[in-house]
Amino acid sequence: MISVTGVNKSFGAAHVLKDLSFDIRPGLMTGFVGGNGAGKTTTMRILLGVLTPDSGSIDVDGAPITADYRAGIGYMPEERGLYPKMAVLDQLVYLGRLHGMGGAAAKARGLEMLERLGLAERAGSRLEELSLGNQQRAQIAAALVHEPVALVLDEPFSGLDPNAVATTLQVLRETADTGVPVLFSSHQLDVVERLCDELVILADGRVRAAGTRAQLLAAHAEPEWELVADTDTGWVRGMQGVEVLAFDGGRARFRAVDEAAAQSVLGEAVTRGGVRRFGPVPRTLHEIFTEVTR
C-alpha cells in the first residue's frame, strides 16, 4: 500500500498542497478527482520523486518509498511524452529496456499491450501518424510495458472514444486485479464512478472526501425521496417534516427529516390513489463532488 501522509508543498507564496493524506491500496483502482489547480498533478509528481514535498511522507507498506520502487512505477503524464517520429512498438521496446527488460521480452510485452489496447495493427506506425485517441492508448501502453509495481495515470481517458474507454478500463482493471495499486485522475466523473474502487476528492490542495463510493454516498447522503403517483401530488407540500424540492403534477421530489416522515408521504399517497414509484433518490458522484468542493 502506498500512503501519502501530511504532505505539504508550496511554490513561492502559493501553498499548493495542505496536509494531504490518503492511501492507494494494492489491487484497487483509486480515482483522484478535483478541479483545475486542485493539486492532483503536483501530488503525482511528488509520488514519482519529480518534486520534493516541503513536509510529510510517502510510504510503501509502512516504509519510506525508495528510488527503486519509484523506478518501477508506470506513469502516464497528462501531456503526451512519447517521440512523435518514432514507431510505436520501437518506443515500447526502448522504454522496456530502460526498465531493465531484455530486447525480446520488451518486444513481446510491447506487442501484448498493443494487442490488448487495440493498437496491434499500428505497431509499426510513427506516433505522429496516429489519431489523438490512439496516441493516448500508446501512452497507456508505455506506462504498462515494464509490468509496473504501481500505476499513476494523469487523465488517461482524455481524447478516447467510448469504445476506447471501455477497452482501456478493462486493461486497467486487469492490471489492478494482479495486486498493483492504481491511482488515476480524470475530469470524466462518469468514468471514475464506473471504474474506481476508492475515491479521493481534492479541492484547494486538501482532501475533502475519501473512501469507497458506498462510503462517500453514506457520508454525504441527503434524505431526498421521489413520489410518482396517478394523481396530483401538490398535497405533499403540506406534510409535516417534508420540504418539497421539485413538483410537477403527479411527481414530487422532496427532502424528509427522517424515514418515518418519508413513509408518511407514501401512506398518504396510497390513500389518494395509485402510486407508480416511491423511494430514495440515489446520489451521483457528480453531486457529491459539487457539494464537497464548493
FIPABA-965820 format. One line per 4 residues: number of its first residue (from 0); their letters; for each residue z, x, y of N, C-alpha, C. Coordinates in Angstrom, 2 decimals. Atoms other than C-alpha are relative to their C-alpha. Layout:
N
NUM) A) Z/X/Y/Z/X/Y/Z/X/Y | ...
//
This chain:
294
0) MISV) 0.00/0.85/-1.19/0.00/0.00/0.00/0.00/0.88/1.24 | 0.04/-0.69/-1.28/-0.88/1.21/3.49/0.88/-0.79/0.97 | -0.92/0.65/-0.94/1.88/0.47/6.01/-0.15/0.59/1.39 | 0.03/-0.38/-1.41/1.44/0.60/9.77/1.33/-0.45/0.59
4) TGVN) -1.36/0.32/-0.44/4.90/0.77/11.36/0.25/0.50/1.42 | -0.42/-0.33/-1.36/5.84/0.67/15.04/-0.97/0.88/0.76 | 1.00/-0.86/-0.63/2.58/2.19/16.25/-0.22/-0.40/1.46 | 0.31/0.16/-1.42/2.09/2.64/20.00/-1.11/0.96/0.37
8) KSFG) 1.06/-0.87/-0.48/-0.96/4.03/21.76/-0.37/-0.40/1.42 | 0.41/0.22/-1.38/-1.77/4.40/25.44/-1.15/0.92/0.35 | 1.04/-0.80/-0.60/-4.82/5.65/27.28/0.25/-0.04/1.50 | -0.40/0.02/-1.40/-3.58/6.66/30.70/1.05/-1.07/0.23
12) AAHV) -0.96/1.06/-0.31/-1.82/3.66/32.20/-0.15/-1.22/-0.90 | 0.25/1.17/0.86/-3.27/1.27/29.62/0.75/0.14/-1.32 | -0.77/0.01/1.24/-0.80/0.51/26.82/-0.76/-0.90/-0.98 | 0.97/0.73/0.83/-3.28/-0.50/24.11/0.65/-0.59/-1.24
16) LKDL) -0.71/0.49/1.18/-1.06/-0.82/21.01/1.50/0.03/0.28 | -1.41/0.16/-0.37/2.52/-2.02/21.30/0.84/-0.35/-1.24 | -0.88/0.19/1.17/4.89/-1.56/18.35/-0.71/-0.76/-1.12 | 0.84/0.67/0.99/2.16/-2.53/15.91/0.52/0.28/-1.41
20) SFDI) -0.47/-0.15/1.37/3.38/-3.15/12.34/-0.66/-1.04/-0.90 | 0.54/0.90/1.01/1.60/-4.65/9.31/-0.34/0.82/-1.24 | 0.32/-0.66/1.27/0.69/-3.85/5.69/-1.40/-0.39/-0.46 | 1.28/0.26/0.68/-2.63/-3.54/3.86/0.27/0.21/-1.48
24) RPGL) -0.47/-0.06/1.39/-1.85/-4.34/0.25/-1.14/0.30/-0.96 | 1.05/-0.33/0.98/-3.76/-2.95/-2.74/-0.53/-1.24/-0.70 | 0.62/1.11/0.70/-6.22/-5.33/-4.31/-0.18/-1.25/0.83 | 0.12/1.17/-0.85/-6.16/-7.69/-1.33/-0.94/0.28/1.16
28) MTGF) 0.85/-0.06/-1.18/-8.60/-8.41/1.48/0.84/-0.44/1.20 | -0.78/0.30/-1.19/-6.77/-8.25/4.81/-0.92/-0.16/1.20 | 0.81/0.25/-1.18/-8.55/-9.85/7.73/0.76/0.39/1.26 | -0.59/-0.54/-1.23/-7.87/-8.20/11.10/-0.75/-0.63/1.15
32) VGGN) 0.74/0.76/-0.99/-8.76/-10.57/13.92/0.71/0.05/1.35 | -0.51/-0.03/-1.36/-8.35/-10.57/17.66/-1.17/0.02/0.95 | 1.06/0.00/-0.99/-10.33/-10.90/20.84/-0.42/1.40/0.40 | 0.45/-1.29/-0.50/-12.22/-8.12/22.56/1.14/0.67/0.76
36) GAGK) -1.06/-0.72/-0.68/-9.79/-5.44/23.71/1.38/-0.21/-0.57 | -1.32/0.26/0.59/-7.01/-6.60/21.40/0.62/1.25/-0.62 | -0.52/-1.24/0.58/-6.71/-3.12/19.83/-0.42/0.23/-1.43 | 0.39/-0.12/1.41/-8.46/-3.56/16.47/-0.64/1.35/-0.29
40) TTTM) 0.70/-1.26/0.27/-10.81/-0.58/16.70/0.90/1.20/0.20 | -0.95/-1.09/-0.21/-8.09/1.67/18.11/0.91/0.15/-1.22 | -0.86/-0.04/1.19/-5.87/0.75/15.16/-0.75/0.64/-1.17 | 0.79/-0.54/1.09/-8.66/1.54/12.70/-0.20/1.51/0.16
44) RILL) 0.20/-1.43/-0.24/-9.29/4.92/14.32/1.29/0.79/-0.25 | -1.27/-0.65/0.31/-5.60/5.75/14.03/0.20/0.09/-1.51 | -0.08/-0.03/1.47/-5.68/4.81/10.34/-0.83/1.14/-0.57 | 0.91/-1.02/0.50/-8.57/7.22/9.87/0.34/1.41/0.50
48) GVLT) -0.35/-1.31/-0.53/-6.95/10.04/11.84/-0.88/0.45/1.14 | 0.85/-0.34/-1.14/-9.59/9.98/14.59/0.84/0.04/1.28 | -0.95/0.02/-1.11/-6.83/9.10/17.07/1.40/0.21/-0.54 | -1.40/-0.22/0.36/-3.16/10.07/17.01/0.87/-0.99/0.76
52) PDSG) -0.86/0.94/-0.72/-0.54/7.41/17.82/1.02/0.74/0.88 | -1.05/-0.58/-0.83/1.96/8.10/20.60/1.34/-0.05/-0.73 | -1.20/0.13/0.83/4.68/6.90/18.23/-0.30/-0.94/-1.14 | 0.23/0.83/1.17/5.05/5.10/14.93/-0.57/0.82/-1.15
56) SIDV) 0.44/-0.72/1.20/3.80/5.98/11.46/-1.00/-0.80/-0.81 | 0.89/0.57/1.00/1.11/5.34/8.86/0.44/0.57/-1.35 | -0.46/-0.45/1.31/2.39/5.50/5.28/-0.86/-0.61/-1.10 | 0.68/0.49/1.20/0.77/5.12/1.87/1.01/0.05/-1.14
60) DGAP) -0.99/0.10/1.09/3.09/3.91/-0.89/1.31/0.69/0.36 | -1.29/-0.51/-0.43/6.11/4.95/1.15/0.03/1.43/0.49 | 0.05/-1.39/-0.45/4.97/8.48/2.03/-1.03/0.12/1.12 | 0.95/-0.15/-1.10/3.18/9.72/5.18/-1.43/0.19/-0.51
64) ITAD) 1.39/-0.11/0.40/-0.60/9.36/4.92/-0.46/1.45/0.12 | 0.47/-1.39/0.01/-2.33/12.65/4.09/-1.46/0.08/0.41 | 1.41/-0.22/-0.34/-5.62/14.17/5.17/-0.89/-0.29/-1.20 | 0.80/0.26/1.20/-6.85/13.96/1.57/-0.20/-1.49/-0.21
68) YRAG) 0.13/1.44/0.16/-6.14/10.24/1.42/-0.99/-0.55/1.04 | 0.91/0.46/-1.05/-7.88/9.68/4.75/-1.45/0.35/-0.32 | 1.36/-0.41/0.34/-10.90/11.62/3.49/-0.61/-0.93/-1.05 | 0.50/0.90/1.04/-11.18/9.12/0.63/-0.20/-1.42/0.46
72) IGYM) 0.18/1.35/-0.52/-11.22/6.03/2.86/-1.49/-0.25/0.30 | 1.34/0.42/-0.38/-14.54/4.21/3.14/0.06/-0.71/1.34 | -0.07/0.55/-1.36/-15.13/3.46/6.82/-1.37/-0.45/0.45 | 1.21/0.50/-0.62/-17.75/1.35/8.49/0.29/-0.30/1.46
76) PEER) -0.23/0.26/-1.42/-17.82/1.57/12.30/-0.80/-1.21/0.48 | 0.75/1.13/-0.56/-18.92/-1.35/14.44/-1.39/0.45/0.46 | 1.29/-0.56/-0.40/-21.66/0.88/15.89/-0.58/0.76/-1.19 | 0.60/-0.63/1.17/-24.07/1.96/13.15/-0.07/1.51/0.18
80) GLYP) -0.09/-1.45/-0.10/-23.67/5.66/12.39/-0.91/0.77/-0.93 | 0.91/-0.70/0.91/-26.45/6.45/9.90/-1.19/0.58/0.76 | 1.13/-0.69/-0.63/-29.52/8.57/10.60/-1.26/-0.89/-0.07 | 1.10/0.98/0.01/-32.43/6.32/11.66/-1.27/0.48/-0.68
84) KMAV) 1.26/-0.50/0.56/-35.25/8.60/10.41/0.15/0.54/-1.42 | -0.26/-0.48/1.35/-33.69/9.42/7.04/-0.05/-1.15/-0.99 | 0.08/1.05/1.01/-34.38/7.43/3.85/1.41/-0.47/-0.39 | -1.31/0.60/0.28/-31.55/5.07/2.91/0.69/0.68/-1.17
88) LDQL) -0.63/-0.60/1.16/-30.91/6.48/-0.57/0.37/1.46/0.26 | -0.31/-1.39/-0.31/-31.09/10.07/0.70/1.30/0.11/0.79 | -1.23/-0.03/-0.79/-28.34/9.25/3.18/1.21/-0.25/-0.89 | -1.14/0.30/0.88/-26.12/7.75/0.48/0.32/1.19/-0.88
92) VYLG) -0.22/-1.19/0.82/-26.61/10.80/-1.73/0.69/1.08/0.83 | -0.59/-1.00/-0.90/-25.82/13.09/1.21/1.48/-0.30/0.26 | -1.39/0.37/-0.29/-22.64/11.16/2.07/0.87/0.11/-1.24 | -0.76/-0.15/1.24/-21.57/11.04/-1.57/0.33/1.45/-0.29
96) RLHG) -0.24/-1.42/0.25/-21.95/14.80/-1.87/1.00/0.58/0.99 | -1.02/-0.43/-0.96/-19.92/15.30/1.32/1.40/-0.35/-0.48 | -1.29/0.40/0.56/-17.14/13.48/-0.52/0.29/0.66/-1.34 | -0.28/-0.77/1.21/-17.37/15.89/-3.45/-0.70/-0.47/-1.25
100) MGGA) 0.73/0.48/1.17/-19.69/13.97/-5.76/-1.15/0.96/-0.33 | 1.19/-0.73/0.39/-22.39/15.75/-7.75/-1.25/-0.76/0.40 | 1.23/0.63/-0.45/-26.01/15.05/-6.82/-0.42/-1.17/-0.87 | 0.42/1.07/0.91/-26.80/12.98/-9.92/0.94/-1.20/0.10
104) AAKA) -0.98/1.09/-0.09/-23.58/10.97/-9.65/-0.16/-0.75/1.32 | 0.17/0.64/-1.30/-24.15/10.32/-5.94/-1.26/-0.87/0.02 | 1.23/0.79/0.04/-27.72/9.14/-6.59/0.19/-1.26/-0.83 | -0.24/1.17/0.85/-26.63/6.84/-9.42/0.86/-1.03/0.71
108) RGLE) -0.90/0.91/-0.71/-23.82/5.38/-7.34/-0.74/-0.63/1.19 | 0.76/0.53/-1.13/-26.12/5.01/-4.31/-0.95/-1.09/-0.43 | 0.91/1.03/0.51/-28.71/3.12/-6.35/0.77/-1.24/-0.43 | -0.82/1.14/0.42/-25.96/0.94/-7.81/0.41/-0.85/1.19
112) MLER) -0.44/0.75/-1.17/-24.65/-0.02/-4.36/-1.17/-0.71/0.68 | 1.16/0.65/-0.59/-28.12/-0.74/-3.02/-0.43/-1.21/-0.83 | 0.33/1.13/0.87/-28.81/-2.95/-6.04/0.97/-1.15/0.23 | -1.01/1.05/-0.16/-25.55/-4.86/-5.61/-0.09/-0.68/1.36
116) LGLA) 0.11/0.56/-1.35/-26.20/-5.35/-1.90/-1.39/-0.54/0.30 | 1.33/0.57/-0.17/-29.80/-6.48/-2.43/-0.96/0.86/0.78 | 0.86/-0.92/-0.75/-31.44/-3.37/-0.95/-0.73/1.00/-0.89 | 0.58/-0.99/0.92/-32.75/-1.61/-4.05/-1.46/0.30/0.33
120) ERAG) 1.43/-0.21/-0.26/-36.40/-2.11/-3.05/-0.23/0.79/1.29 | 0.14/-0.76/-1.25/-35.72/-0.37/0.30/0.66/1.37/-0.09 | -0.71/-1.28/0.17/-34.08/2.74/-1.16/-0.74/1.16/0.65 | 0.78/-1.11/-0.56/-36.95/4.98/-0.01/-0.41/-0.20/1.44
124) SRLE) 0.39/0.28/-1.39/-37.37/3.39/3.43/0.92/0.74/0.97 | -0.84/-0.55/-1.05/-36.21/5.08/6.58/0.85/-1.13/0.60 | -0.91/1.01/-0.53/-33.26/3.29/8.16/-0.64/-0.79/1.14 | 0.58/0.66/-1.16/-35.23/2.52/11.33/-1.08/-1.02/-0.38
128) ELSL) 1.00/0.95/0.48/-37.78/0.60/9.22/0.62/-1.30/-0.48 | -0.68/1.19/0.50/-35.16/-1.91/8.13/0.34/-0.95/1.14 | -0.52/0.97/-0.96/-34.15/-5.11/9.89/1.45/0.35/0.34 | -1.37/-0.29/-0.40/-30.82/-5.03/11.70/1.00/-0.43/-1.08
132) GNQQ) -0.88/0.46/1.06/-29.22/-7.06/8.91/0.00/0.95/-1.19 | 0.08/-0.95/1.11/-30.48/-4.66/6.25/0.62/1.35/0.37 | -0.69/-1.21/-0.44/-29.28/-1.71/8.32/1.51/-0.16/-0.15 | -1.44/0.27/0.16/-25.85/-3.35/8.27/0.41/0.14/-1.46
136) RAQI) -0.32/-0.12/1.43/-25.95/-3.62/4.48/-0.05/1.46/-0.46 | 0.04/-1.42/0.33/-26.98/0.04/4.25/1.26/0.70/0.45 | -1.24/-0.60/-0.52/-23.95/0.93/6.38/1.18/-0.35/-0.92 | -1.06/0.40/0.94/-21.70/-1.02/3.98/-0.12/0.83/-1.28
140) AAAL) 0.20/-0.84/1.18/-23.26/0.84/1.04/0.52/1.41/0.24 | -0.47/-1.34/-0.34/-22.46/4.11/2.83/1.53/0.09/-0.06 | -1.46/0.02/0.06/-18.78/3.10/3.07/0.51/-0.06/-1.44 | -0.43/0.22/1.38/-18.69/2.33/-0.66/-0.49/1.07/-0.98
144) VHEP) 0.70/-0.86/0.95/-20.81/5.10/-2.17/0.93/0.97/-0.72 | -0.86/-1.02/0.61/-17.96/7.55/-2.86/1.19/-0.60/-0.76 | -1.10/0.69/0.68/-15.74/4.94/-4.60/1.31/0.24/0.74 | -1.12/-0.30/-0.90/-13.19/4.90/-1.78/1.36/-0.45/-0.53
148) VALV) -1.37/0.37/0.35/-9.41/4.76/-2.19/0.44/-1.20/0.83 | -0.27/1.14/-0.87/-9.34/2.18/0.64/-1.24/-0.25/0.83 | 1.14/0.35/-0.85/-11.84/0.37/2.84/0.49/-0.48/1.36 | -0.28/0.44/-1.36/-11.69/-0.02/6.62/-1.35/-0.33/0.62
152) LDEP) 1.32/0.47/-0.42/-14.59/-2.09/7.93/0.11/-0.72/1.34 | -0.03/0.58/-1.34/-15.19/-2.90/11.60/-1.23/-0.89/0.18 | 1.06/0.99/-0.14/-17.27/-6.09/11.94/-1.10/0.17/-1.06 | 1.01/-0.23/1.03/-19.03/-5.74/8.56/-1.05/-1.10/-0.12
156) FSGL) 0.93/1.12/0.19/-20.74/-9.16/8.77/-0.89/-0.23/1.21 | 0.81/0.15/-1.20/-22.32/-8.71/12.20/-1.48/0.14/-0.33 | 1.44/-0.07/0.18/-26.03/-9.50/12.08/-0.49/-0.42/-1.37 | 0.42/0.40/1.35/-26.05/-10.72/8.46/-0.32/-1.48/-0.04
160) DPNA) 0.31/1.41/0.20/-27.75/-13.96/7.49/0.93/-0.57/-1.07 | -0.95/0.59/0.95/-25.82/-16.44/5.30/-0.11/0.55/-1.42 | 0.15/-0.55/1.34/-27.30/-15.08/2.05/0.56/1.41/-0.09 | -0.53/-1.37/-0.02/-26.45/-11.50/3.01/1.51/0.00/0.11
164) VATT) -1.46/0.12/-0.10/-22.93/-12.56/3.98/0.58/-0.30/-1.38 | -0.50/0.36/1.33/-22.45/-14.16/0.55/-0.05/1.20/-0.95 | 0.13/-1.18/0.86/-23.74/-11.02/-1.23/1.06/1.04/0.35 | -0.98/-1.00/-0.45/-21.53/-8.74/0.86/1.42/-0.43/-0.36
168) LQVL) -1.33/0.51/0.38/-18.48/-10.95/0.30/0.30/0.28/-1.47 | -0.20/-0.21/1.43/-18.97/-10.70/-3.45/0.28/1.47/-0.30 | -0.20/-1.43/0.24/-19.26/-6.90/-3.37/1.38/0.45/0.48 | -1.30/-0.39/-0.53/-16.17/-6.52/-1.20/1.13/-0.57/-0.84
172) RETA) -1.02/0.60/0.87/-14.19/-8.92/-3.38/0.11/0.78/-1.30 | -0.02/-0.79/1.24/-15.17/-6.99/-6.50/0.67/1.35/0.22 | -0.64/-1.28/-0.32/-14.09/-3.77/-4.79/1.51/-0.17/0.11 | -1.44/0.26/-0.13/-10.71/-5.24/-3.84/0.64/-0.27/-1.36
176) DTGV) -0.55/0.34/1.32/-10.25/-6.53/-7.38/0.30/1.23/-0.86 | -0.30/-1.24/0.74/-10.21/-2.91/-8.62/1.31/0.62/0.48 | -1.26/-0.53/-0.50/-6.99/-2.37/-6.63/-0.10/0.71/1.33 | 0.21/-0.68/-1.28/-8.49/-0.98/-3.42/0.52/-0.88/1.14
180) PVLF) -0.38/0.77/-1.19/-6.77/-2.09/-0.19/-1.17/-0.06/0.97 | 1.15/0.20/-0.88/-9.35/-3.53/2.20/0.47/-0.63/1.30 | -0.26/0.55/-1.34/-8.98/-4.07/5.95/-1.35/-0.19/0.68 | 1.26/0.23/-0.71/-11.84/-5.69/7.84/0.25/-0.87/1.23
184) SSHQ) -0.07/0.81/-1.21/-12.22/-7.04/11.34/-1.25/-0.86/0.08 | 1.16/0.87/-0.18/-14.51/-9.90/12.25/0.32/-1.03/1.07 | -0.12/1.11/-0.93/-15.10/-12.38/15.04/-0.42/-1.32/-0.65 | 0.46/1.21/0.70/-16.52/-14.82/12.47/1.17/-0.57/-0.80
188) LDVV) -1.24/0.48/0.60/-13.33/-16.72/11.72/-0.25/-0.84/-1.25 | 0.30/0.77/1.20/-15.03/-18.98/9.19/-0.17/0.92/-1.20 | 0.16/-0.98/1.07/-15.97/-15.90/7.14/1.36/0.57/-0.39 | -1.33/-0.52/0.26/-12.46/-14.48/7.48/0.80/-0.99/-0.84
192) ERLC) -0.76/1.03/0.70/-10.99/-17.77/6.30/-0.45/-0.12/-1.45 | 0.52/0.08/1.37/-13.26/-17.79/3.23/0.40/1.20/-0.84 | -0.10/-1.24/0.77/-12.69/-14.18/2.25/1.40/0.55/-0.14 | -1.22/-0.80/-0.02/-9.29/-12.86/3.22/1.11/-0.60/-0.85
196) DELV) -1.24/0.39/0.68/-6.11/-12.94/1.16/1.14/-0.05/0.99 | -1.03/-0.05/-1.03/-3.96/-12.00/4.14/-0.68/0.18/1.36 | 0.52/-0.05/-1.36/-4.43/-12.16/7.90/0.96/0.73/0.91 | -0.78/-0.58/-1.09/-3.25/-10.08/10.82/-0.72/-0.41/1.28
200) ILAD) 0.58/0.46/-1.25/-3.86/-11.69/14.21/0.59/0.82/1.14 | -0.38/-0.94/-1.04/-3.78/-9.30/17.13/-0.37/-0.57/1.36 | 0.31/0.37/-1.38/-3.59/-10.04/20.86/0.78/0.93/0.93 | -0.62/-0.88/-0.99/-2.88/-7.67/23.74/0.79/1.13/-0.66
204) GRVR) -0.61/-1.14/0.66/-2.04/-4.85/21.33/1.20/-0.30/-0.85 | -1.15/0.39/0.81/0.61/-6.81/19.45/-0.45/-0.89/-1.16 | 0.23/0.93/1.10/0.68/-8.57/16.09/0.65/-1.33/0.38 | -0.52/1.32/-0.36/1.04/-12.24/16.96/0.31/-0.86/-1.22
208) AAGT) -0.26/0.75/1.24/0.92/-13.56/13.40/-0.56/0.81/-1.16 | 0.46/-0.72/1.19/0.56/-12.10/9.90/0.51/-0.70/-1.24 | -0.39/0.60/1.27/0.67/-13.33/6.32/-1.21/-0.57/-0.70 | 1.08/0.69/0.69/-1.38/-15.27/3.83/-0.42/-1.21/0.81
212) RAQL) 0.46/1.18/-0.72/-3.44/-18.18/5.04/1.01/-1.14/-0.15 | -0.97/1.07/0.23/-0.92/-20.57/3.45/1.26/0.21/0.84 | -1.19/-0.29/-0.80/1.98/-18.82/5.20/-0.25/-0.28/1.48 | 0.32/0.25/-1.41/0.23/-18.98/8.57/-0.10/-1.50/0.27
216) LAAH) 0.12/1.44/-0.18/-0.60/-22.64/8.10/1.38/-0.66/0.02 | -1.35/0.57/0.05/3.02/-23.38/7.20/0.79/0.34/1.26 | -0.76/-0.45/-1.17/4.42/-21.35/10.10/-0.47/-0.66/1.29 | 0.56/0.55/-1.23/2.10/-22.91/12.65/-0.48/-1.44/-0.19
220) AEPE) 0.40/1.39/0.26/1.79/-26.38/11.21/0.52/-0.91/1.10 | -0.41/1.05/-0.92/1.90/-29.26/13.61/-0.10/-1.33/-0.75 | 0.00/1.27/0.73/2.76/-32.76/12.36/-1.07/-0.96/0.53 | 1.10/0.86/-0.42/-0.68/-34.25/13.01/-0.53/-0.78/-1.20
224) WELV) 0.43/0.90/1.05/-1.94/-37.18/11.00/-1.22/-0.78/0.47 | 1.16/0.82/-0.33/-5.06/-39.31/10.82/0.03/-1.28/-0.81 | 0.10/1.31/0.63/-5.40/-43.00/10.07/-1.38/-0.57/0.28 | 1.27/0.70/-0.14/-8.74/-44.68/9.43/0.16/-1.35/-0.69
228) ADTD) -0.26/1.36/0.53/-8.46/-48.45/8.98/-1.18/-0.91/0.26 | 1.06/0.99/-0.17/-10.68/-51.52/8.75/0.12/-0.75/1.32 | -0.24/0.74/-1.24/-9.13/-52.97/11.89/0.36/0.97/1.12 | -0.34/-0.82/-1.16/-8.40/-51.70/15.39/1.39/0.61/-0.16
232) TGWV) -1.27/-0.71/0.19/-5.61/-49.10/15.43/0.73/0.25/1.32 | -0.64/-0.19/-1.29/-4.58/-49.41/19.08/1.52/-0.18/-0.06 | -1.44/0.24/0.12/-1.15/-50.61/17.93/0.81/1.27/-0.30 | -0.72/-1.25/0.34/-0.31/-47.04/16.78/0.69/0.57/1.24
236) RGMQ) -0.58/-0.54/-1.23/0.38/-46.18/20.43/1.38/-0.57/0.29 | -1.32/0.59/-0.21/3.42/-48.45/20.31/1.02/0.36/-1.06 | -0.92/-0.35/1.08/5.00/-46.93/17.19/1.01/1.05/0.49 | -1.06/-0.92/-0.41/8.30/-45.10/17.63/-0.18/1.36/-0.70
240) GVEV) 0.10/-1.35/0.57/8.25/-41.31/17.11/-1.41/0.48/-0.20 | 1.41/-0.33/0.19/4.46/-41.16/17.39/-0.66/0.25/1.35 | 0.81/-0.28/-1.19/2.17/-39.58/20.01/-1.46/0.02/-0.41 | 1.41/0.09/0.34/-1.47/-40.60/19.79/-0.78/1.09/0.73
244) LAFD) 0.80/-1.09/-0.56/-3.82/-37.64/20.32/-1.44/-0.40/0.21 | 1.39/0.47/-0.11/-7.17/-39.37/19.77/-0.06/-1.39/-0.60 | 0.09/1.39/0.46/-8.11/-43.02/19.36/-1.42/-0.50/0.20 | 1.35/0.55/-0.08/-11.43/-44.68/18.60/-0.11/-1.17/-0.95
248) GGRA) 0.11/1.20/0.81/-11.30/-48.22/17.30/0.87/0.05/-1.24 | -0.73/-0.02/1.26/-10.35/-48.01/13.64/0.54/1.36/-0.39 | -0.49/-1.34/0.32/-9.45/-44.31/13.79/1.01/0.44/1.04 | -1.01/-0.54/-0.90/-6.31/-42.77/15.25/0.50/1.33/-0.56
252) RFRA) -0.62/-1.27/0.37/-5.14/-39.18/15.18/1.26/0.13/0.84 | -1.27/0.03/-0.72/-1.51/-38.76/16.08/0.94/1.09/-0.50 | -1.06/-0.93/0.36/1.48/-36.43/16.05/1.27/-0.82/-0.22 | -1.23/0.72/0.34/4.69/-37.66/14.41/1.18/0.96/0.04
256) VDEA) -1.19/-0.86/-0.08/8.22/-36.35/14.92/0.44/0.47/-1.38 | -0.30/-0.40/1.36/8.66/-36.27/11.14/-0.86/-0.85/-0.94 | 0.84/0.71/0.96/7.06/-37.54/7.94/0.38/-1.47/-0.10 | -0.42/1.40/0.06/9.14/-40.72/7.99/-0.72/-0.82/1.08
260) AAQS) 0.69/0.72/-1.07/7.59/-41.69/11.34/-1.47/-0.20/-0.37 | 1.40/0.12/0.43/4.12/-40.99/9.92/-0.15/-1.08/-1.06 | 0.08/0.99/1.07/4.80/-43.08/6.85/0.22/-1.41/0.52 | -0.19/1.33/-0.58/5.96/-45.94/9.03/-1.32/-0.52/0.58
264) VLGE) 1.33/0.40/-0.48/2.47/-45.93/10.59/-0.83/-0.52/-1.17 | 0.75/0.45/1.18/0.95/-46.19/7.10/0.48/-1.38/-0.44 | -0.52/1.31/0.42/3.27/-49.07/6.22/-0.48/-1.11/0.90 | 0.46/1.01/-0.95/2.33/-50.95/9.36/-1.50/-0.26/-0.18
268) AVTR) 1.45/0.16/0.17/-1.39/-50.29/8.78/-0.32/-0.86/-1.22 | 0.23/0.79/1.22/-1.18/-51.77/5.27/0.21/-1.48/0.27 | -0.27/1.41/-0.29/0.30/-54.99/6.64/-1.08/-0.62/0.89 | 1.00/0.49/-0.95/-2.51/-55.25/9.19/-1.41/-0.07/-0.60
272) GGVR) 1.33/0.04/0.60/-5.44/-54.81/6.79/-0.26/1.23/-0.85 | 0.37/-1.10/0.88/-7.34/-52.27/4.69/0.14/1.36/0.66 | -0.12/-1.38/-0.46/-6.62/-48.54/5.02/-1.04/0.83/-0.76 | 1.06/-0.81/0.63/-9.62/-46.31/4.35/0.47/1.44/-0.27
276) RFGP) -0.47/-1.37/0.17/-7.92/-42.96/4.85/1.28/0.20/0.80 | -1.23/-0.33/-0.71/-4.49/-41.67/5.77/0.54/1.32/-0.56 | -0.59/-1.25/0.47/-2.94/-38.21/5.62/0.11/1.02/1.11 | -0.11/-1.07/-0.99/-2.06/-35.00/7.42/-1.36/0.63/0.27
280) VPRT) 1.25/-0.65/-0.39/-4.87/-33.23/9.28/0.13/1.49/-0.26 | -0.11/-1.45/0.27/-5.44/-29.73/7.85/-0.42/0.82/1.20 | 0.32/-0.87/-1.11/-5.44/-26.98/10.43/-0.96/1.09/-0.45 | 0.94/-1.07/0.29/-8.07/-24.27/10.63/0.54/1.32/0.55
284) LHEI) -0.36/-1.31/-0.52/-7.73/-20.54/11.19/-0.34/0.09/1.48 | 0.40/-0.04/-1.41/-9.57/-21.01/14.48/1.07/-0.64/0.89 | -1.05/0.67/-0.79/-6.88/-23.43/15.72/1.24/0.87/0.09 | -1.17/-0.87/-0.01/-4.08/-21.06/14.70/-0.25/1.21/0.88
288) FTEV) 0.37/-1.15/-0.81/-5.88/-18.10/16.27/0.10/-0.34/1.49 | -0.04/0.42/-1.42/-6.30/-20.00/19.55/1.43/-0.20/0.46 | -1.40/0.29/-0.38/-2.66/-21.07/19.52/0.81/1.28/0.22 | -0.88/-1.16/-0.06/-1.08/-17.66/18.89/-0.51/1.06/0.98
292) TR) 0.53/-1.02/-0.90/-3.40/-15.66/21.19/-0.13/-0.49/1.44 | 0.18/0.51/-1.37/-3.41/-17.90/24.25/1.07/0.56/0.94
//
